[in-house]
Amino acid sequence: MAAADTLPSDTVFLDGELTPQECSRTTTKVFLNLYVGHLPLEHTDLWPGFVAGARVVTYTRKNDGTRERLERLHEIARGS
């Protein structure tokens, strides 16, 4: 399988290289946790090169409410 087959179908190649806008994708995902409720997070996929399967995924908080719920969830996980 060619590396291009693993990239999103809307990826555009320019002289064999990808621009930052073309090798990443950001969407909002909302997780429901039993202890702290809804956690809206920005989910970003980044394809750093042409290696098949190579991908970096990050989740970042959408707002201060999410930050507070994530901090509370961390406290619960630590047993505080």
N, C-alpha and C positions, 0 to 999 in steps of 0.2 A: 504494500500500500504506500502510495506517495505521501509525503508529509502534508501536502496541500489538501489531501483528503480528510485530514483530521481538523482542519480549520473551519470556522463558520462559513456557510455558503456565501455570505455577503462580503468576504474578505477580498480585497483587491490587491494584486501584485503590481508593483511599480519597479521595473528594471531589476526584478529578483529580490527586492527588499520591501519590507512592510513599514509604513509610517506608524507612529504610536497610536493614532486614532483607528488604524485598521487592524492592529494586532491585539486590541483589548475590547472588552464589552462589559458594561455595567448595567445591572438591573437591581430592583428592590426585591428583597425576599423578607417575608414576615414569618417568624417562628413563634409558636405558642408554647410557653413553658408553664408547667403546672404551678410553680412557685412564684413567678414574677410576672406572668401574663405575656402580652404580645411584645416581641422584640423585632422591630423593623430594622433591617440591616441592608446596606448597599453591598451587593455581591459583584465582585469584579473578576473576570477571567482575563489572564494575560498569557499570550503565546510568545515566549521570549525568542524563539528561533524556529527553524524548520525541522527540528527533531520531532518525529512522530511521538505523540503522547506527552510531550513536555508542556506543562501548563502551570501557572501560578494562580492560586485562588485566594482572594482576600475578602474579609467581611469587615465593614466599618459601620459604626453607629450612625443612625440617621439624625438623631436629635439628642437633647439633654435628657429627656425622659428615658430614652433607651440606655444612655450611659448610666443613669441611676439604677435602672433595673439590672443591667449587667453587673454593676458593682455589688448589688444585693445578692445576685445569683452567685458571684464569686465568694461572698461572705458565707452563704449557705454551704457551698461546696467545701470551704475550709473548715466548716463546723463552728463558725462564730455566731 
